[in-house]
Amino acid sequence: MKRVLVRLALRAIACLALCASGVSVAAADGPAVVRVVATADGYQLQVDGTPFRIRGAGLQDGDQEALAARGANSFRTWHTAEDPARVRAMLDRAQRNGLMVAMGLHVGKERHGFDFGDAAAIAAQQARLLEQVRAYKDHPAVLMWVVGNELNLEGRDPRVWDVVEAITRAIHADDPNHPVMTPLAGFDPALADLLRTRAPSLDLIGVQLYGDIVDLPRKLEAARWDGPYVVTEWGPTGHWESPLTSWGAPVEDDASRKAALLVDRYTRIIEADAAQGLGSYVFLWGQKQERTPTWYGLFLSGGESTPGVDAMQQLWTGRWPANRAPAISPLRIDARVATDSVVLVLVPDAEHRAQVVVTDPDGDPLVYRWSVREESRATSIGGDPETLPPQVPLRLAAHADGTLRFSAPTTPGAYRLFVEVRDGQGHAAYANFPFHVGPPPAQ
């Protein structure tokens, strides 16, 4: 690892000089040679002959500098942009930050209408991906190629793995210096058999599990999978596996509970496997709307970092940051918790009381921001785009002690109360609470 860090540092210095002169860094320095090596103890990822365990995050357009400062050494993407200047700028920036990039290559999905029996579409797709590989394979920040993402999710056509195999073989022919992998939604014996028979040229696989990551060792054993893998997505408990209210709204963990789960899952599952596991990419180094605006992102929309970011720094470096995000308790409405399926009656001007307990490890003054939004009606899966539900104007009376008095919306339906608590130092905590106004529909 020390040799890799030294090499990256020297490249960063060279990059600054070359960028000033307008010379291409990749052309001047050449690719890193990355190998998945079988050892007496299992498998090891090596960069230029030096062991490299992935400490990374999923990051498409997020803050690379913050990721590097927190102790990561890599990030993954889900696709490669069509604009070559944009991609090279991303890779050059990664090199300056000492980060290696697992380059996402977008492959059409069955659930989005891609036909794996359409030879012309398959050939055009492979040609496009190979053009991307050839354009960036010699950049020193490239770590590996990531073919598609969760192609098995709601996919029933086994020919998808023939396509993955063809792409993998073509990449190997053009780029002998970088491994090729594909990330999978979950893992089971049937999927493992398809990969063994139809995509044997893959150098490793990616597994993507959230709450059920605790079952990863059992899943690998059941599938008789003894090859190398990277956990390419993991993080909080997913909305599809969380408790539901009586009307079907998923109950989201608060920011502090999520941070505790990150520590447990990373320590007990991911880092516990040094034989087959080559590291991981936590999801998500950024912010997105997926059922809620806070479910998966490690940052708020304003850029504030949450307790999960602090937890990842401690896991990656063994050190907590000098100033930490606030700690938060589960939110309550009228002294009840979200799993109580709280229904507010339609009584004009009736007030309800919400409360959350927040402490700041550094004693920073805290600012509370409360809001109510309609409950998401999205039914999308696999991270497909969602629209942020509209905010509902309400009469709110917030207090500095973390309490809120509010009147319920006047229109029956499903809603969610949000609280974000900022410390003025670029950090925040959050919690939310689904509730229903008027009798919920029968499930």
C-alpha positions in Angstrom: 0.0 0.0 0.0 2.8 2.4 0.8 4.3 2.0 -2.7 0.9 2.7 -4.2 0.5 5.9 -2.1 3.9 7.1 -3.1 3.2 6.4 -6.7 -0.1 8.3 -6.6 1.6 11.2 -4.8 4.3 11.4 -7.5 1.7 11.2 -10.2 -0.2 14.0 -8.5 2.9 16.2 -8.6 3.5 15.3 -12.2 -0.1 16.0 -12.9 0.2 19.6 -11.6 3.2 20.2 -13.8 1.8 18.6 -16.9 -1.6 20.3 -16.5 0.2 23.6 -16.4 1.8 22.8 -19.6 -1.3 21.4 -21.2 0.1 17.9 -21.7 -2.2 14.9 -21.2 -1.5 13.2 -17.9 -2.6 9.8 -19.1 -0.5 9.9 -22.2 2.6 10.9 -20.2 2.2 8.5 -17.4 0.4 5.4 -18.7 -1.9 3.0 -17.0 -1.7 1.4 -13.6 -1.4 -2.4 -13.9 -4.2 -3.9 -11.8 -4.5 -7.6 -11.1 -6.7 -9.9 -9.1 -4.2 -12.4 -7.7 -4.8 -15.8 -6.1 -2.7 -16.2 -2.9 -2.3 -18.8 -0.3 -5.0 -17.0 1.7 -7.5 -16.4 -1.0 -7.5 -13.4 -3.4 -5.9 -10.0 -3.4 -6.3 -6.9 -5.6 -3.0 -5.5 -6.6 -2.1 -2.2 -8.2 1.4 -2.2 -9.8 2.2 -5.3 -7.7 1.2 -3.7 -4.4 -1.9 -4.9 -2.4 -4.8 -2.5 -2.7 -7.9 -3.1 -0.6 -10.8 -0.9 -1.8 -12.0 1.7 0.7 -14.5 3.5 -1.4 -17.9 4.9 -2.1 -20.3 5.2 -5.0 -19.8 8.6 -6.5 -21.0 9.8 -9.9 -20.6 13.5 -9.6 -20.0 14.1 -5.9 -17.2 15.7 -3.9 -14.0 13.7 -4.6 -11.9 16.0 -2.3 -14.1 15.2 0.7 -14.0 11.5 -0.1 -10.2 11.5 -0.1 -10.0 13.7 3.0 -12.1 11.2 4.9 -9.6 8.3 4.1 -11.0 6.6 0.9 -8.8 5.4 -1.9 -11.4 4.7 -4.6 -14.8 5.4 -6.0 -17.1 3.7 -8.5 -19.4 5.2 -11.1 -22.5 3.8 -12.9 -21.8 5.1 -16.3 -19.2 6.9 -18.4 -20.3 10.3 -19.7 -20.4 10.8 -23.5 -18.3 14.0 -23.2 -14.6 12.9 -23.3 -13.4 16.2 -21.8 -15.7 15.7 -18.8 -14.5 12.1 -18.2 -10.9 13.0 -18.5 -11.4 15.9 -16.1 -13.0 13.5 -13.6 -10.1 11.0 -13.9 -7.5 13.8 -13.7 -9.2 15.1 -10.6 -9.3 11.6 -9.1 -5.6 11.2 -9.7 -4.8 14.5 -8.0 -6.8 13.3 -5.0 -5.1 9.9 -4.9 -8.3 8.0 -5.8 -8.6 5.1 -8.2 -11.8 4.8 -10.2 -13.9 1.7 -11.0 -15.4 2.9 -14.3 -19.0 2.2 -14.9 -20.1 1.1 -18.4 -23.8 1.4 -18.9 -25.5 -1.8 -20.3 -29.1 -1.8 -21.3 -31.5 -3.5 -18.9 -34.4 -5.9 -19.7 -36.8 -3.9 -17.4 -36.0 -0.8 -19.4 -36.9 -2.5 -22.7 -33.4 -3.7 -23.9 -33.9 -6.7 -26.1 -31.1 -9.3 -25.6 -32.2 -11.0 -28.8 -31.5 -7.9 -30.9 -28.1 -8.6 -32.5 -27.8 -5.1 -34.0 -28.5 -3.4 -30.6 -26.1 -5.7 -28.8 -23.4 -5.0 -31.4 -23.9 -1.2 -31.2 -23.8 -1.3 -27.5 -20.6 -3.2 -27.4 -19.0 -0.9 -29.9 -20.0 2.1 -27.8 -18.5 0.6 -24.6 -15.3 -0.5 -26.3 -14.9 3.1 -27.6 -15.1 4.3 -24.0 -12.6 1.6 -22.8 -10.1 2.5 -25.5 -10.4 6.2 -24.7 -9.6 5.9 -21.0 -7.8 2.6 -20.5 -4.4 4.3 -20.3 -5.3 6.8 -17.6 -3.5 6.0 -14.4 -6.6 6.6 -12.2 -8.5 3.7 -13.8 -8.9 0.7 -11.4 -11.2 -1.6 -13.3 -14.2 -1.8 -15.6 -17.8 -2.2 -14.2 -20.0 -3.8 -16.8 -23.6 -2.8 -16.2 -25.4 -2.6 -12.9 -27.8 -5.1 -11.4 -28.6 -6.6 -14.7 -30.4 -9.5 -12.9 -32.9 -7.2 -11.2 -36.3 -8.1 -12.6 -34.4 -9.8 -15.5 -35.4 -13.2 -16.8 -33.5 -13.4 -20.0 -30.3 -15.4 -19.4 -28.8 -14.1 -22.6 -27.9 -11.0 -20.7 -24.9 -12.9 -19.3 -23.9 -13.9 -22.9 -23.7 -10.2 -23.6 -21.7 -9.6 -20.4 -19.3 -12.3 -21.4 -18.8 -10.9 -24.9 -18.2 -7.4 -23.5 -15.7 -8.8 -21.0 -13.8 -10.8 -23.6 -13.6 -7.7 -25.9 -12.4 -5.5 -23.0 -9.7 -8.1 -22.1 -8.5 -8.1 -25.7 -8.2 -4.3 -25.8 -7.1 -3.7 -22.2 -4.9 -6.3 -20.5 -4.2 -4.0 -17.5 -7.5 -3.8 -15.8 -10.0 -6.4 -14.4 -13.6 -6.6 -15.5 -16.6 -7.2 -13.2 -20.4 -6.8 -13.1 -22.4 -5.8 -10.0 -25.4 -8.0 -9.0 -28.5 -7.3 -7.0 -28.3 -9.9 -4.3 -26.8 -13.3 -4.8 -28.1 -16.9 -5.0 -27.2 -20.3 -6.3 -29.1 -19.9 -9.6 -27.4 -16.6 -10.4 -24.0 -18.1 -9.5 -24.6 -21.0 -11.9 -25.5 -18.6 -14.7 -22.3 -16.6 -14.2 -20.2 -19.8 -14.1 -21.7 -21.1 -17.3 -22.4 -18.0 -19.3 -19.9 -15.3 -18.1 -16.8 -17.2 -17.1 -14.3 -14.5 -18.3 -15.3 -12.1 -15.5 -12.3 -11.4 -13.2 -14.5 -10.9 -10.2 -18.1 -10.0 -9.3 -19.8 -7.2 -7.4 -22.5 -7.9 -4.8 -25.0 -5.3 -3.7 -26.8 -5.9 -0.5 -28.3 -3.5 2.1 -30.1 -4.8 5.2 -29.5 -8.4 4.1 -25.7 -7.9 3.8 -25.6 -9.7 7.2 -26.5 -12.8 5.1 -23.6 -12.4 2.7 -21.4 -15.2 4.1 -24.4 -17.6 4.0 -25.3 -16.5 0.4 -21.7 -17.2 -0.8 -21.7 -20.6 0.8 -25.1 -21.6 -0.6 -24.0 -20.5 -4.1 -20.7 -22.4 -3.7 -19.0 -19.2 -4.8 -15.3 -19.2 -3.9 -14.1 -16.5 -6.3 -13.2 -12.9 -5.5 -15.8 -10.1 -5.1 -16.3 -6.5 -4.1 -19.3 -5.2 -2.3 -20.2 -2.6 -4.9 -23.2 -1.2 -3.0 -24.1 -1.3 0.7 -25.4 1.1 3.3 -28.6 1.7 5.2 -31.4 -0.8 5.4 -33.3 -0.5 2.1 -36.8 0.9 1.8 -38.0 -2.4 0.4 -36.8 -4.3 3.5 -37.8 -1.8 6.2 -40.8 -1.9 8.5 -44.0 -0.5 7.0 -46.9 1.5 8.4 -50.4 0.0 8.1 -50.8 2.0 4.8 -47.5 0.7 3.3 -45.1 3.6 4.0 -41.6 2.5 4.7 -40.1 3.6 8.0 -36.6 5.1 7.6 -33.9 5.0 10.2 -32.6 8.2 11.6 -29.1 9.4 10.7 -27.4 8.2 13.9 -29.0 4.7 13.6 -27.8 4.5 10.0 -24.2 5.4 11.1 -24.3 2.7 13.8 -25.4 0.1 11.2 -22.6 1.2 8.8 -20.1 0.5 11.5 -21.6 -2.9 12.4 -22.0 -4.1 8.8 -18.5 -3.0 7.7 -16.8 -4.5 10.7 -18.7 -7.7 11.1 -19.3 -8.6 7.4 -17.2 -6.6 4.9 -13.8 -6.4 6.6 -14.3 -9.8 8.2 -13.7 -11.5 4.8 -10.1 -10.9 3.8 -10.0 -14.1 1.7 -12.6 -13.4 -1.1 -13.7 -9.9 -0.4 -11.5 -7.2 -2.0 -13.2 -4.2 -0.3 -16.3 -2.2 -0.8 -18.1 1.0 -2.1 -20.6 2.5 0.4 -23.7 4.0 -1.1 -24.0 7.0 -1.7 -21.3 9.7 -1.5 -23.8 12.4 -2.4 -27.6 12.9 -2.1 -30.6 11.7 -4.1 -34.3 11.3 -3.9 -35.2 7.6 -3.5 -38.4 7.3 -1.5 -37.1 10.2 0.6 -34.4 12.8 0.0 -32.3 11.3 2.9 -32.7 7.6 2.6 -29.4 6.7 0.9 -27.3 9.8 0.6 -24.5 10.4 3.1 -25.0 14.2 2.6 -27.9 16.5 2.6 -29.0 18.4 -0.5 -27.1 21.5 0.8 -23.9 19.5 1.0 -23.8 19.0 4.8 -22.2 15.7 5.9 -24.1 13.4 8.2 -23.0 10.9 11.0 -22.6 8.3 8.4 -19.7 10.2 6.8 -18.0 10.5 10.2 -18.5 6.7 10.7 -16.9 5.9 7.4 -13.9 8.1 8.2 -13.4 6.2 11.5 -13.7 2.9 9.7 -11.3 3.9 6.9 -8.7 5.7 9.1 -9.2 4.7 12.7 -9.8 8.3 13.6 -12.9 10.4 14.1 -13.0 13.9 12.6 -12.0 16.9 14.7 -15.6 18.2 14.5 -18.4 15.7 14.3 -22.0 15.8 13.1 -24.8 16.0 15.6 -26.3 12.8 17.1 -30.1 12.4 16.8 -32.8 10.2 18.3 -35.8 8.7 16.4 -38.5 11.3 15.8 -41.8 11.0 17.7 -45.3 12.5 17.0 -47.6 12.8 20.0 -45.1 10.6 21.9 -45.5 7.7 19.4 -43.0 6.2 17.1 -43.3 5.7 13.3 -44.0 2.0 13.5 -47.1 2.8 15.5 -48.7 3.8 12.2 -49.8 7.2 13.5 -53.1 8.5 12.1 -54.1 12.1 12.7 -57.8 12.9 12.7 -59.3 15.7 10.6 -60.1 18.2 13.4 -59.8 21.9 12.4 -57.0 23.7 14.2 -56.0 20.6 16.2 -52.3 20.7 17.2 -49.8 17.9 17.4 -46.4 17.7 19.0 -43.3 16.3 17.4 -40.1 15.8 19.3 -36.5 14.7 18.6 -33.5 14.7 20.9 -30.3 16.0 19.3 -26.9 16.5 20.9 -23.7 17.8 19.4 -20.4 16.2 20.4 -18.6 19.5 20.1 -21.2 21.7 21.8 -22.0 23.6 18.5 -25.2 25.6 18.5 -27.9 23.7 16.5 -30.4 25.0 14.0 -33.6 22.9 13.3 -35.4 22.9 10.0 -38.8 21.2 9.9 -41.0 20.4 6.8 -43.8 18.2 5.7 -44.1 16.6 2.3 -46.6 14.3 0.6 -45.6 10.7 0.9 -43.7 9.4 -2.2 -45.9 7.5 -4.6 -42.9 6.1 -6.5 -42.8 2.4 -7.3 -39.5 2.4 -9.2 -36.7 0.0 -8.3 -33.0 -0.3 -8.7 -32.3 3.4 -8.1 -34.3 4.6 -11.1 -35.1 8.3 -11.0 -37.8 9.7 -8.7 -39.4 13.0 -8.3 -39.2 14.8 -4.9 -42.7 14.9 -3.5 -44.2 18.4 -3.0 -43.8 20.2 0.3 -47.1 21.0 2.1 -47.5 24.4 3.7 -48.4 24.1 7.4 -48.6 26.2 10.5 -45.4 25.2 12.4 -44.1 26.4 15.7 -40.6 25.1 16.3 -38.6 25.4 19.6 -34.9 25.3 20.3 -35.3 22.2 22.4 -36.2 20.0 19.4 -40.0 20.2 19.8 -42.5 21.2 17.2 -46.1 22.0 17.4 -47.9 21.8 14.1 -51.4 21.5 12.6 -52.1 18.5 10.3 -52.7 19.0 6.6 -56.3 19.6 5.8 -56.4 17.1 3.0 -56.6 13.4 3.8 -53.7 11.3 2.7 -50.2 10.1 3.5 -47.5 12.5 4.5 -44.0 12.6 6.1 -42.6 15.0 8.6 -38.9 15.8 8.2 -36.4 17.4 10.5 -32.8 18.4 9.6 -30.5 19.7 12.3 -27.3 21.6 11.3 -24.4 22.5 13.5 -23.1 25.5 11.5 -19.8 23.6 10.8 -21.0 21.8 7.6 -22.5 18.9 9.4 -26.1 17.8 10.0 -28.4 15.0 11.4 -31.9 14.1 10.2 -34.9 12.0 10.9 -38.4 11.7 9.4 -41.8 10.2 10.3 -44.6 9.0 8.0 -48.1 9.7 9.2 -51.6 9.6 7.7 -54.4 12.2 7.9 -57.8 10.6 8.1 -58.4 6.8 7.9 -55.8 5.1 5.7 -57.0 2.8 2.9 -57.3 -0.8 3.6 -54.2 -2.8 2.7 
